[in-house]
């Protein structure tokens, strides 16, 4: 799903020579595998680097990316690793030499990087500012009132999960009567 949401856009806008910066665990391998499948089917080429979770210095991987000279740097890193890698991509100036994008760039990660690093083409699993959706506007206002923060996907997923559990419990009790 993550790959399907962005792969065609990246290929059509920027080209089919990609470099992957991928976390070395199941999710990273799976997402990169799907990107590679789409890219190769379209006649593209790729190279990449696997980085362990918790990597703080991405310089060796970014030097490899620069020497490969891709049209697109696909960043599959997540959370703090994504924040660190995106900051370093900008520090190395790679954002001026190639497009960057990939799967999820969460609101928390966007907020954790400087303005210059809020770049690229990404998927987003949930966004707090949904015009003309009054239920979301109310939810966001309620979260802001309680936390003094913008609602994130984690807030929404938690709410939906608890709401769903509550509904299933109500149905279960009704069926037992």
Beta strands, then each sheet from edge to edge (+ up, - down):
strand 1: 17-23
strand 2: 45-51
strand 3: 72-75
strand 4: 99-102
strand 5: 121-122
sheet 1: 2+ 1+ 3+ 4+ 5+
end
